[in-house]
Amino acid sequence: MPASDALAAISLQGAAVRLGRQTVWAGVDLSVGAGQFVAILGPNGAGKTTLVKAILGLQPLAEGSVSVFGRRVRRGNDEIGYLPQRRHFDLDLRIRRTDLVWLGLDGNRWGFPIPLASRLGGGADRRVRKAVAMVGAELYAGRPVGELSGGEQQRLLIAQALVTGARILLLDEPMESLDLNNQQAISSLIQGICREHGVTVLTVAHDVNPLLPYLDMVVYIARGQVLSGPPEEVIRTETLSRLYGTPIEVLRTRDDRLVVVGQQDPVSYHHPGPQR
């Protein structure tokens, strides 16, 4: 169930974004509760990243409002951690995993050793260790980042986004370039962060298959409209047909995969619920 506005981690009311004369989306009412794991879905160019930017305070609204924990959004809010599309690290990059997480506190030192004096502040060091523990990355403490697997690197990047004490994480395609096992492991990790620490996570996703068993809510954007709700309520033939304004069919394959057909960019889903 969507959170009430009083309890919402993120709330949009009558929100609209226009770029020049083009309306990206309009009339958006969205309420996301604390500790929910949410996927933002839709075809390319629908406005998924625009929604993320609006929550970050980077994209002004043409109409309506957007708030975080009941307060108007603003740039540089430490309560929001943002992880852009996955970065790739060269094999010869010698920065250690703790240094990478430290950059979440002091990003202007990218590419340079972080002075020992800055590590002796006590409180900041505890924040780094806590963030590393939250993502289960303690075992590869001293290894250079360039030598870690894609899944291990992604855990550290999530820790970097959490280290400021963020209560909301916005992730842009965090599963990109990861194999299926790592996609599922990262999805499970994120769900654990939501459940155990009350962090709200919104992730932009192209392939939602690895996410579906862990999600509380989906936000589907298409044709300037936004639908939100539990996956079993949104990923349905009649719901998506109404959203796209054209017949969309949700089919179930023999391996229990849901396939959405009839749209410009077909997307398939694993979905445990009954076919609607």
DRENRO-903546 format. One line per field, with one value per residue (C-alpha): chain; x, z, y. Coordinates in nm, 3 decimals, decimal comma, m for minus. Last residue first. Layout:
<pts>
mol: [A;...]
u: [X;...]
w: [Z;...]
v: [Y;...]
</pts>
This chain:
<pts>
mol: [A;A;A;A;A;A;A;A;A;A;A;A;A;A;A;A;A;A;A;A;A;A;A;A;A;A;A;A;A;A;A;A;A;A;A;A;A;A;A;A;A;A;A;A;A;A;A;A;A;A;A;A;A;A;A;A;A;A;A;A;A;A;A;A;A;A;A;A;A;A;A;A;A;A;A;A;A;A;A;A;A;A;A;A;A;A;A;A;A;A;A;A;A;A;A;A;A;A;A;A;A;A;A;A;A;A;A;A;A;A;A;A;A;A;A;A;A;A;A;A;A;A;A;A;A;A;A;A;A;A;A;A;A;A;A;A;A;A;A;A;A;A;A;A;A;A;A;A;A;A;A;A;A;A;A;A;A;A;A;A;A;A;A;A;A;A;A;A;A;A;A;A;A;A;A;A;A;A;A;A;A;A;A;A;A;A;A;A;A;A;A;A;A;A;A;A;A;A;A;A;A;A;A;A;A;A;A;A;A;A;A;A;A;A;A;A;A;A;A;A;A;A;A;A;A;A;A;A;A;A;A;A;A;A;A;A;A;A;A;A;A;A;A;A;A;A;A;A;A;A;A;A;A;A;A;A;A;A;A;A;A;A;A;A;A;A;A;A;A;A;A;A;A;A;A;A]
u: [m0,452;m0,204;m0,161;0,142;0,500;0,623;0,938;0,923;0,981;1,006;0,909;1,029;0,770;0,479;0,263;0,407;0,480;0,625;0,576;0,814;0,687;0,922;0,630;0,567;0,305;0,162;0,091;m0,075;m0,065;m0,337;m0,278;m0,320;0,012;m0,116;m0,455;m0,295;m0,051;m0,335;m0,555;m0,281;m0,133;0,202;0,054;m0,145;0,090;0,388;0,244;0,152;0,244;0,132;0,295;0,176;0,356;0,327;0,491;0,621;0,574;0,650;0,677;0,629;0,741;1,015;1,224;1,090;1,067;1,426;1,613;1,350;1,319;1,529;1,554;1,560;1,572;1,607;1,427;1,544;1,401;1,632;1,464;1,787;1,695;1,417;1,544;1,908;1,797;1,602;1,913;2,125;1,866;1,871;2,252;2,261;2,003;2,198;2,521;2,382;2,239;2,565;2,629;2,676;2,390;2,234;2,255;2,053;2,030;2,006;1,835;1,894;1,692;1,779;2,134;2,377;2,656;2,805;2,506;2,604;2,961;2,823;2,624;2,945;3,117;2,849;2,877;3,250;3,192;2,932;3,162;3,446;3,730;4,083;4,032;3,913;4,248;4,220;4,267;3,915;3,799;3,618;3,436;3,214;2,879;2,681;2,582;2,930;3,096;2,849;2,920;3,296;3,269;3,045;3,283;3,570;3,367;3,295;3,652;3,819;4,138;4,078;4,120;4,465;4,565;4,524;4,304;4,527;4,443;4,231;3,906;3,982;3,686;3,452;3,491;3,223;3,125;3,494;3,550;3,370;3,631;3,912;3,770;3,774;4,138;4,260;4,510;4,338;4,540;4,240;4,053;3,727;3,388;3,110;2,751;2,483;2,454;2,436;2,257;2,231;1,954;1,951;2,264;2,053;2,284;2,014;1,679;1,345;1,064;1,021;0,771;1,022;1,129;0,893;0,780;0,522;0,281;0,348;0,643;0,871;1,238;1,490;1,799;1,611;1,720;1,357;1,317;1,638;1,507;1,183;1,381;1,580;1,257;1,118;0,979;1,293;1,361;1,054;0,923;1,019;1,109;1,161;1,076;1,210;1,022;1,191;1,010;0,696;0,668;0,381;0,319;0,071;0,185;m0,043;0,218;0,501;0,771;0,564;0,744;0,736;1,078;1,136;0,821;0,791;0,464;0,372;0,014;0,148;0,480;0,578;0,896;0,968;0,596;0,452;0,244;0,170;0,021;0,233;0,134;0,000]
w: [m1,489;m1,449;m1,087;m0,899;m0,916;m1,180;m1,387;m1,635;m2,004;m2,177;m2,535;m2,650;m2,885;m2,701;m2,814;m2,589;m2,215;m2,127;m1,785;m1,710;m1,540;m1,734;m1,954;m2,059;m1,914;m2,130;m2,062;m2,363;m2,454;m2,674;m2,723;m2,503;m2,337;m1,980;m2,052;m2,221;m1,928;m1,677;m1,886;m1,952;m1,603;m1,460;m1,235;m0,977;m0,938;m0,914;m0,617;m0,709;m0,938;m1,271;m1,434;m1,748;m2,017;m2,273;m2,044;m1,687;m1,460;m1,088;m0,923;m0,557;m0,279;m0,480;m0,380;m0,601;m0,892;m0,894;m1,099;m1,378;m1,382;m1,694;m1,779;m1,423;m1,246;m0,877;m0,587;m0,240;0,095;0,387;0,696;0,814;0,833;0,575;0,316;0,350;0,322;0,005;m0,140;m0,062;m0,218;m0,538;m0,531;m0,500;m0,776;m1,016;m0,908;m0,998;m1,326;m1,446;m1,392;m1,686;m1,575;m1,246;m1,081;m1,363;m1,194;m0,815;m0,587;m0,221;0,059;0,430;0,354;0,646;0,444;0,391;0,202;m0,153;m0,098;0,043;m0,280;m0,474;m0,257;m0,330;m0,701;m0,693;m0,535;m0,799;m1,083;m0,942;m0,751;m0,887;m0,991;m0,640;m0,489;m0,212;0,149;0,285;0,079;0,358;0,499;0,194;0,336;0,206;0,551;0,684;0,438;0,535;0,906;0,850;0,659;0,922;1,197;1,018;0,994;1,366;1,466;1,296;1,251;0,887;0,785;0,941;0,731;0,415;0,140;m0,144;m0,465;m0,766;m0,625;m0,340;m0,419;m0,325;0,048;0,231;m0,053;m0,143;0,182;0,025;m0,251;0,003;0,201;m0,115;m0,189;m0,470;m0,688;m1,026;m1,249;m1,343;m1,463;m1,286;m1,456;m1,341;m1,322;m1,402;m1,131;m0,757;m0,554;m0,174;m0,032;0,334;0,263;0,059;m0,192;m0,402;m0,240;m0,213;m0,012;0,327;0,433;0,445;0,092;m0,103;m0,461;m0,565;m0,844;m1,176;m1,403;m1,171;m1,145;m1,223;m0,999;m0,668;m0,621;m0,641;m0,970;m1,101;m1,029;m1,212;m1,509;m1,510;m1,567;m1,823;m2,104;m2,317;m2,318;m2,230;m1,874;m1,525;m1,191;m0,935;m0,566;m0,243;0,053;0,382;0,434;0,225;m0,134;m0,236;m0,597;m0,760;m1,110;m1,311;m1,581;m1,763;m2,010;m2,144;m2,445;m2,516;m2,363;m2,124;m1,918;m1,588;m1,403;m1,043;m0,917;m0,582;m0,547;m0,213;m0,105;0,240;0,304;0,654;0,645;0,274;0,345;0,228;m0,077;0,000]
v: [m1,139;m1,427;m1,527;m1,396;m1,530;m1,284;m1,313;m1,029;m0,966;m0,629;m0,545;m0,200;m0,057;m0,213;m0,506;m0,774;m0,791;m1,131;m1,285;m1,568;m1,882;m2,116;m2,224;m1,864;m1,629;m1,352;m0,984;m0,827;m0,460;m0,311;0,063;0,369;0,292;0,330;0,175;m0,124;m0,150;m0,176;m0,408;m0,661;m0,658;m0,547;m0,277;m0,471;m0,768;m0,535;m0,342;0,017;0,301;0,442;0,746;0,920;1,118;0,838;0,582;0,559;0,256;0,289;m0,052;m0,139;m0,371;m0,540;m0,843;m1,123;m0,875;m0,748;m1,010;m0,990;m0,609;m0,561;m0,190;m0,069;0,267;0,195;0,356;0,252;0,364;0,285;0,138;m0,025;m0,393;m0,412;m0,165;m0,273;m0,635;m0,560;m0,396;m0,703;m0,936;m0,729;m0,726;m1,105;m1,150;m0,931;m1,102;m1,444;m1,316;m1,161;m0,790;m0,550;m0,322;m0,429;m0,083;0,081;0,424;0,394;0,646;0,562;0,723;0,740;0,851;0,850;1,007;0,661;0,521;0,625;0,502;0,176;0,133;0,191;m0,069;m0,328;m0,252;m0,319;m0,659;m0,748;m0,642;m0,849;m0,686;m0,638;m0,275;m0,188;m0,277;m0,537;m0,430;m0,469;m0,766;m0,951;m0,648;m0,597;m0,712;m0,412;m0,283;m0,366;m0,129;0,146;0,089;0,097;0,424;0,580;0,468;0,642;0,962;0,957;0,884;1,181;0,983;0,907;1,272;1,271;0,971;1,176;1,028;0,920;1,106;1,010;1,143;1,384;1,610;1,326;1,373;1,177;0,944;0,936;0,747;0,450;0,432;0,468;0,175;m0,039;0,037;0,262;0,076;0,109;m0,128;m0,343;m0,037;0,049;0,062;0,290;0,175;0,428;0,690;0,609;0,873;0,890;1,106;1,215;1,418;1,664;1,831;1,994;2,056;1,879;2,038;1,877;1,610;1,328;1,418;1,644;1,695;1,953;2,039;2,207;2,289;2,097;2,184;1,908;1,883;1,862;1,501;1,388;1,576;1,422;1,072;1,150;1,284;0,959;0,767;1,013;0,797;0,825;0,452;0,249;0,217;0,108;0,267;m0,011;0,041;m0,111;0,036;0,124;0,453;0,476;0,596;0,825;0,922;1,156;1,254;1,480;1,531;1,357;1,466;1,755;1,901;2,273;2,335;2,047;2,012;1,830;1,775;1,691;1,684;1,568;1,389;1,235;1,060;0,915;0,918;0,906;1,225;1,176;0,835;0,546;0,348;0,000]
</pts>
